[in-house]
Amino acid sequence: MKLMTAISFSALLFASAAVLAADTAKPASVTVTGFVLDSACAFIKNLAKPISRECAVSCANAGSPLVILTDDGTIYWPIADTIPATGQNAKLLPVAGQKVTATGRVYRRGGSHAIVIEKIEPVADAK
């Protein structure tokens, strides 16, 4: 009986460790393409792209987080993978108001999408 209990306990520990490892595993890198704009404009004004670069930069400098809005309407919130987390506007300011291709790890939770940006570049001839 003690052997069965020990085996069952070991199996439970192994299964728990596998679940925890799966929950903390980093997702693979993906690439998304979209416009970098002010998060409030993406929601409040329902914009499909920024009004202008100057507008996006002004909002970012005022403290509003910049996001990446894809053509299908998905909003990607740039996040840091460090704790404590740091804002990502400095990384996005050079391409604010532009269409970009961003590569990084994407996290999803409750309908929200976040991306830890590894590489970001403007799309050539984007309108």
C-alpha positions, -999 to +999 in steps of 0.1 A: +000+000+000+028+024+009+044+016-025+012+025-043+009+058-024+045+067-032+039+059-069+007+079-069+023+108-052+053+108-076+029+107-106+010+137-091+043+156-086+054+149-121+021+160-136+021+192-115+056+200-126+047+194-163+017+218-160+038+245-143+065+242-169+040+246-197+025+277-180+059+294-177+073+284-211+081+313-234+061+314-266+078+312-299+086+344-318+060+357-342+058+386-366+030+411-367+024+441-390+004+472-381+004+509-373+020+523-342-004+547-326-017+560-293-037+534-274-065+559-265-070+568-302-072+531-311-101+527-287-119+561-283-115+573-319-116+538-334-088+547-358-075+522-383-042+542-385-027+572-369-038+607-378-002+617-381+032+609-367+032+642-348-001+632-331+012+598-321+045+613-307+026+640-288+004+615-271+033+592-263+053+621-248+022+629-227+024+594-212-001+575-233+011+540-242+018+533-279+003+501-294+005+482-326-028+480-345-030+453-372-052+455-403-076+430-388-081+453-357-060+433-332-042+456-308-008+444-295+003+460-263+042+462-262+054+449-228+087+442-211+097+408-201+114+421-169+101+425-134+096+453-125+083+460-160+093+491-179+073+512-204+080+505-241+073+539-256+110+547-260+113+516-282+083+527-303+088+564-305+112+562-335+084+545-355+054+562-340+027+569-366+043+544-391+033+510-403+058+485-389+067+449-388+074+437-352+089+404-342+086+391-307+070+368-282+032+372-281+012+366-250-026+363-249-049+366-220-087+371-219-088+386-254-058+409-249-026+405-269+008+416-257+042+414-275+077+415-261+094+432-291+127+417-302+129+436-335+108+464-351+112+480-385+091+504-406+073+489-436+087+504-468+062+524-488+033+519-463+004+542-465 
